[in-house]
Amino acid sequence: MIPETLDGWTLEVVRRLVDQGVFETDRFDFKEMLPHSKDEEGKRRLRRDTAAFANSAGGFLVFGVKDAKGVAPADRVVGMLVTVDFPEHFGNYPSACEPSVEWAAKNPPIPLGADRVIPVVHVPRSSRRPHGVFEDGRWWFCKRTNKGTEPMSLGELRDAFSTTREKLAKLRALTEQVQYLHDRAREVNARASNGGRQSRWRGSHPDAYDDSVVTALWPEVLDLLAHDDTVLRQMPALRAAVRKAEEGRAVPWLAKITQMNDREAARWFGGAAREVVRVSEILLPRLRKAESDASR
């Protein structure tokens, strides 16, 4: 069984796959080493493999394992020297794709004896697909199948671009709605900051905060933002702040406004608004960065 996470890759798993005669699937690929600086074909293959995993369901690159079919299983697991700065050298390949491909390496790598290791890299399915590689004067867009790395068909490429454009449009709409909530809350906060009778809260209340669009769009663009832990934490916080602000407008608070003096009402409505402003100001620059990254 092929592991689903980096932690699942162990020396026992690697040796079992080698003993079974497995060389590559749509979920992983064995590589003996990083390409030599003069091995242009090897470098080209690794760039395309990286893009292919990102364009498909994601997968793993396992280094230090010979993929030559004429080699006995016992001789295939050779490892790489522990002195090799693997992350630095490997990082050149996903960064050569357009847009660049995200990846993570098993840390520490799988030990093999005193001075050798088996590095394992995970390339997740990308929300910014399709990823291309520009070589020999043309773009190459690849996918990963049980046969290895293959070119994407015109239809697959068209669908990938279409899906990305749709998600980007939804992300932009989400950003606009967070900006709307921010501006709505700032208006309330500014009114509350006047204080006293100048705020004129008696017998009235702030307009409604409408976060229905944010609620609808958030699941649609989650994969574009899943790498940003701050966004994952703060988006629920924004919705919670909006709900609290809305609760302040509801019965019995609305009825109680006529019994409040203006300063008490300003403190109540202004406090809820400040929290909406605070959280949205954390989110907005990160949402705009995600837009920029997705549109590259």
Residue pairs with C-beta under 8 A, 6 or more apart in sequence:
2 17
2 25
2 27
2 28
2 60
3 9
3 13
3 60
5 122
6 60
6 104
6 105
6 106
6 120
6 122
7 106
9 60
9 62
9 106
9 110
9 120
10 110
11 77
11 110
11 111
11 112
11 118
14 62
14 65
14 77
14 110
14 118
15 77
18 30
18 65
18 73
18 76
18 77
19 73
21 73
23 30
23 67
23 69
24 30
24 67
24 148
25 146
26 56
26 57
26 59
26 144
26 145
26 146
27 57
27 58
27 59
27 60
27 144
28 59
28 60
28 61
28 62
29 49
29 59
29 60
29 61
29 62
29 67
29 148
30 62
30 65
30 66
30 67
30 76
31 46
31 61
31 62
31 63
31 64
31 65
31 67
32 63
32 64
32 65
32 66
32 67
32 68
32 78
33 63
33 64
33 80
34 46
34 63
34 80
34 84
34 86
34 89
34 90
35 42
35 43
35 45
35 46
36 42
43 93
44 133
44 135
45 149
46 61
46 93
47 93
47 96
47 97
47 133
47 135
48 133
48 140
48 142
48 149
49 61
49 142
49 144
49 149
50 61
50 93
50 94
50 97
50 101
50 103
50 123
50 131
51 97
51 101
51 131
51 132
51 133
51 140
51 141
51 142
52 142
52 143
52 144
52 149
52 150
53 59
53 61
53 101
53 123
53 125
53 144
54 94
54 97
54 101
54 102
54 123
54 124
54 125
54 126
54 129
54 131
55 126
55 129
55 130
55 131
55 141
55 142
55 143
55 144
55 152
55 160
56 125
56 143
56 144
56 145
57 125
57 144
58 122
58 123
58 124
58 125
58 126
59 122
59 123
59 144
60 120
60 121
60 122
60 123
61 120
61 121
61 123
62 118
62 119
62 120
62 121
63 80
63 86
63 118
63 119
63 120
63 121
64 77
64 78
64 79
64 80
64 112
64 116
64 117
64 118
64 119
65 76
65 77
65 78
65 118
66 75
66 76
66 77
66 78
67 76
68 76
77 112
77 118
78 116
79 112
79 113
79 116
79 117
79 118
80 86
80 116
80 117
80 118
80 119
81 115
81 116
82 115
82 116
82 117
83 115
86 105
86 109
86 119
87 105
90 103
90 105
90 119
90 121
91 103
94 100
94 101
94 102
94 103
94 123
95 101
96 133
97 131
97 132
97 133
98 131
98 132
98 133
98 134
98 296
99 128
99 131
99 293
99 296
100 131
101 123
101 126
101 131
102 123
102 124
102 126
102 227
103 121
103 122
103 123
103 124
104 121
104 122
104 124
105 119
105 120
105 121
105 122
106 119
106 120
106 121
106 122
108 117
109 117
109 118
109 119
109 120
110 117
110 118
110 119
110 120
111 117
111 118
112 118
127 167
127 223
127 224
127 226
127 294
128 164
128 224
128 293
128 294
128 296
129 160
129 163
129 164
130 141
130 152
130 157
130 160
130 161
130 164
131 141
132 139
132 140
132 141
133 139
133 140
133 141
133 142
134 140
140 151
141 151
141 152
141 157
141 160
142 149
142 150
142 151
142 152
143 149
143 150
143 151
143 152
143 156
144 150
152 160
164 294
167 220
167 221
167 223
167 224
167 294
168 224
168 291
168 294
168 295
170 217
170 220
170 221
171 217
171 221
171 224
171 225
171 287
171 290
171 291
171 294
172 291
173 213
173 217
174 213
174 214
174 217
174 218
174 221
174 287
175 284
175 287
175 288
175 291
177 211
177 213
177 214
177 217
178 214
178 238
178 280
178 283
178 284
178 287
179 280
179 284
181 209
181 211
181 214
181 238
181 242
181 276
181 280
182 276
182 277
182 280
182 281
182 284
184 207
184 209
184 276
185 209
185 245
185 273
185 274
185 276
185 277
185 280
186 273
186 277
187 206
188 206
188 245
188 269
188 270
188 272
188 273
189 270
189 273
189 274
189 277
191 199
191 206
191 266
191 269
191 270
192 199
192 201
192 266
192 267
192 269
192 270
192 273
193 266
193 270
194 266
195 262
195 263
195 266
196 262
196 263
196 266
197 262
198 262
199 262
199 263
199 265
199 266
200 262
201 257
201 260
201 262
201 265
201 266
201 269
202 257
202 258
202 260
202 261
202 262
202 265
203 257
203 258
204 257
205 249
205 254
205 257
205 269
206 245
206 249
206 269
206 273
208 246
208 249
209 242
209 245
209 246
209 276
211 238
211 239
211 242
214 235
214 238
214 239
215 239
218 235
224 290
224 294
225 231
225 232
225 235
225 286
225 287
225 290
226 232
228 286
228 290
230 282
230 286
231 283
231 286
231 287
231 290
234 279
234 282
234 283
235 283
237 279
238 276
238 279
238 280
238 283
241 272
241 275
241 276
241 278
241 279
242 276
244 272
244 275
245 269
245 272
245 273
245 275
245 276
247 253
248 268
248 269
248 272
253 268
257 265
260 268
